[in-house]
Amino acid sequence: MRLGADERFRGRGVTIAFLDAGFYAHPDLVQPRQRILRYVDVTDPRAAYPRLLRPDESSWHGMMTSVVACGNGTLSDGLYRGLASESNVVLVKVGTARRITHENLRRGLEWVVRNRARYGIRIANVSCGGDYEASYLHDDLSQAAEKATRSGILVVAAVGNLGLTPGHPVLPPASAPSVLTVGGLDDGNHLHRAGHDIYHGSWGPTVDGLQKPEVIAPAIWVAAPILPGTPTSAEASLHVHLATSRDDELDVILEAHAGVDPALDAARHLAPPLLRQLVEAKLRDGNVISGAYKHVDGTSFAAPIVSSLAAQMLEANPDLRPHEVKSILVSTARRLPHVPVDQQGWGVVEPADAVEEALARAGAGPAA
């Protein structure tokens, strides 16, 4: 809705591979249809799908990036649905929440290339970066990204969130020439375009003198899932329950959920108006927007939005090659007039226009 996307296309027949610190088999990906085709951990050959059912600290980031792109909104009655809500996904764990290395990212991309035909992988989303700046001419990770592109996979990478840091470096694989590198837009969570501004993402030139990012997409006020089975999930559910209940129900609810939030346990004596103020503060501080979702920010979430748009384009025209998808996204983007070109590239992606151009290149016009 916020992007004005073409709802005829939902990434059908397209598989997106996500490279990240960890994942979880979220209901928005597995219900009512299982869309996770494969889970692999490049650091542990024994890893198998059952690990996706056990949440841990490393599950958060990859769960959120994959659901932002491909979630069907099962836990929100379809409200928080990604553009590619019917795409299949392949989940490639390349590290942990504490560390993702240059080498493991390279191994992850190489695995994707080797298995692209088996799983129909057309897009690789990389919402993480390597350890250091490097020239793509000699860097193995950058070369793996270039090889993926040549094999027919569009590599979409987050530019990073170092825009407030002197030098604001762009790290591999986002710095590789063929990679579609995505920066951030702050749309204020509004449907109208007035007040759109840049998010503080990294930007080029790279060490090779390449300008990055090429495009930008929403990187703040993005709805993403809360990891089920965690204390954060239990607290969010309780806070929403309290916020939507009558005054005379509050004490009963708190008693039934004793131990979930010690601060609320200690505040049970407060009058309902004061208790509601505390609950509202907790919802606001936690960026909670429902019992199952919260607002997140970072170019890590702008990249999967663009990946999901690319999946829509490939559904509309499966014959598009990676460089053609990138060309269409660039040519249909909209620049923010008050933001330096260096920080936004060709500007904000325009999903409806990009899909329409994909259809046009297939020799098809708009659906009747």
SVG drawing of the C-alpha trace seen along z (x, -y; Angstrom):
<svg xmlns="http://www.w3.org/2000/svg" viewBox="-15 -20 58 53">
<polyline fill="none" stroke="black" stroke-width="0.4" points="0.0,0.0 2.7,-2.5 4.6,-1.7 1.6,-1.6 2.6,1.9 0.8,3.8 -1.3,6.4 -1.7,8.7 1.8,9.9 3.1,11.6 6.3,13.3 4.7,16.5 7.1,19.0 10.2,17.1 12.5,18.2 14.5,15.7 17.5,16.8 18.2,14.9 21.7,14.8 21.7,13.8 22.7,14.5 19.9,16.9 16.2,17.7 12.9,19.0 10.1,20.8 7.6,18.0 3.9,18.6 3.9,15.9 6.3,18.2 4.9,21.6 1.1,21.2 -1.1,22.1 1.6,23.3 5.2,24.3 7.3,21.9 10.7,22.6 12.3,24.9 15.6,25.3 17.5,24.3 21.3,24.5 24.0,23.4 27.3,22.9 29.1,23.1 27.4,26.4 26.8,29.1 24.6,31.0 22.1,28.2 18.6,29.2 15.1,27.7 14.1,28.5 16.5,25.9 14.2,23.3 11.6,24.3 13.8,23.3 14.2,19.5 17.5,18.1 19.2,14.7 20.5,15.2 17.0,16.0 15.7,12.5 17.4,10.7 17.0,13.2 13.4,14.0 12.6,10.3 14.3,9.8 12.7,12.8 9.2,12.0 9.4,8.4 9.9,9.6 7.9,12.7 5.6,12.8 1.9,13.3 0.6,11.7 -0.8,14.9 -0.6,13.4 -2.1,10.1 -5.0,11.2 -3.0,10.2 -2.3,6.6 1.5,6.8 2.2,8.6 5.3,8.4 5.3,7.7 6.4,11.2 3.9,12.9 3.7,16.0 7.4,16.4 9.3,19.4 12.4,18.9 15.7,20.5 17.4,19.6 21.2,19.6 22.7,19.0 26.1,17.4 26.9,16.6 25.4,15.5 24.0,12.4 27.4,11.8 29.5,12.2 29.1,12.7 32.5,13.1 33.6,12.2 34.5,15.8 31.1,17.2 29.2,14.7 31.3,15.8 30.5,19.5 26.9,18.7 26.8,17.0 28.7,19.8 26.1,22.3 23.3,20.3 25.0,20.4 25.5,24.1 21.9,24.7 20.1,22.1 18.6,24.5 17.5,27.0 15.4,24.5 14.6,22.0 16.6,19.2 16.4,15.9 17.3,13.4 19.8,13.4 19.1,11.0 22.1,10.0 21.1,7.8 24.6,8.0 28.1,7.1 31.6,8.3 34.4,7.4 36.2,4.8 36.3,2.6 38.0,4.2 38.3,3.8 35.9,6.0 38.8,6.8 40.6,8.9 38.0,9.6 36.6,13.1 33.3,12.1 32.7,9.5 33.8,12.0 31.3,14.5 28.6,11.8 29.7,11.1 29.6,14.8 26.1,15.1 24.9,12.3 26.5,14.0 24.7,17.2 21.3,15.4 20.8,14.4 20.0,10.8 22.1,10.0 20.4,7.3 22.4,6.0 21.8,3.5 24.2,0.5 24.7,0.4 23.8,-2.1 27.0,-4.0 25.8,-7.3 26.6,-9.2 30.1,-7.7 33.0,-9.6 33.9,-7.8 30.5,-6.0 32.1,-2.9 30.2,-0.5 31.3,3.0 31.3,6.1 29.2,7.5 27.2,4.2 30.3,2.5 30.4,5.0 29.5,3.5 26.7,5.9 25.0,5.9 21.8,3.9 22.7,1.9 19.8,0.4 19.8,-2.6 17.1,-3.8 14.0,-6.1 12.2,-7.6 8.6,-8.0 7.3,-8.9 4.9,-6.0 2.6,-8.1 0.8,-7.2 1.5,-10.7 4.9,-11.7 5.2,-15.0 8.0,-15.0 9.9,-12.0 13.5,-12.1 16.7,-10.0 17.5,-7.4 21.1,-7.6 22.5,-4.7 26.0,-4.4 26.9,-5.7 29.8,-5.7 32.0,-6.1 33.4,-2.6 37.1,-2.0 36.8,-1.3 35.1,-4.7 31.7,-3.2 28.7,-5.2 26.4,-3.3 23.5,-2.8 21.6,-2.6 18.1,-3.0 16.4,-3.5 13.4,-2.0 11.7,-2.3 14.2,-1.7 12.2,-2.8 8.6,-2.3 8.8,1.1 6.5,3.7 8.4,6.9 7.6,10.0 8.4,10.4 10.2,13.7 7.6,16.2 8.5,18.1 10.6,15.3 10.1,13.1 9.8,10.1 6.9,11.9 5.2,12.7 5.6,9.1 4.3,7.6 1.2,9.8 0.5,8.9 0.9,5.2 -1.4,5.2 -3.9,7.3 -3.9,4.7 -4.1,1.8 -7.3,3.2 -9.1,4.3 -11.5,2.6 -10.4,1.0 -12.1,3.7 -10.2,6.4 -6.7,5.1 -6.0,6.7 -7.4,10.1 -5.2,10.0 -2.1,9.1 -2.8,11.8 -3.2,14.4 0.1,13.3 2.2,12.8 5.9,13.0 5.7,11.9 6.7,8.3 8.1,7.7 7.6,3.9 3.8,4.4 3.7,6.9 5.0,4.3 2.6,1.7 -0.6,3.6 -1.6,1.3 -1.8,-1.7 -5.1,-3.2 -6.1,-2.2 -5.2,-5.5 -1.7,-5.4 -1.4,-1.7 -2.5,-2.5 0.2,-5.2 2.8,-2.6 1.5,-0.1 1.5,-2.8 5.0,-3.8 6.1,-0.1 4.4,0.3 6.0,-2.9 9.5,-2.1 9.3,1.4 8.0,0.1 5.2,2.7 2.3,2.3 0.5,5.6 1.0,8.6 3.1,10.2 4.8,7.3 6.9,4.3 8.4,1.4 12.1,1.9 14.6,-0.2 17.8,0.1 18.8,0.6 18.7,4.3 14.9,4.0 15.1,1.7 16.9,4.4 14.3,7.2 11.6,4.8 13.5,4.3 14.1,8.1 10.3,8.6 9.7,6.1 12.2,7.8 10.2,11.1 7.1,9.3 8.9,8.2 10.2,11.7 6.7,13.1 5.5,10.6 8.4,11.4 10.4,14.5 12.8,13.8 14.4,10.8 18.1,11.1 19.6,9.6 21.0,6.6 17.6,5.9 15.8,6.0 18.4,3.6 18.0,1.3 14.3,1.2 14.4,0.4 16.9,-2.4 15.1,-3.9 11.7,-3.9 13.0,-5.2 12.0,-8.7 14.6,-11.0 14.1,-13.0 14.7,-16.6 16.4,-17.9 18.7,-14.9 22.2,-14.7 22.4,-12.2 25.4,-10.5 23.1,-9.3 20.1,-8.1 21.4,-7.0 18.5,-7.1 16.0,-7.5 13.0,-5.7 11.8,-2.5 8.4,-2.7 6.9,0.8 4.0,0.3 6.0,-1.4 8.8,1.2 6.3,4.0 4.6,2.3 8.0,1.9 8.7,5.5 5.4,6.4 6.2,4.1 9.5,5.7 7.7,9.1 5.5,7.6 2.5,7.6 0.4,4.6 -1.6,4.0 -4.1,6.6 -7.7,5.8"/>
</svg>
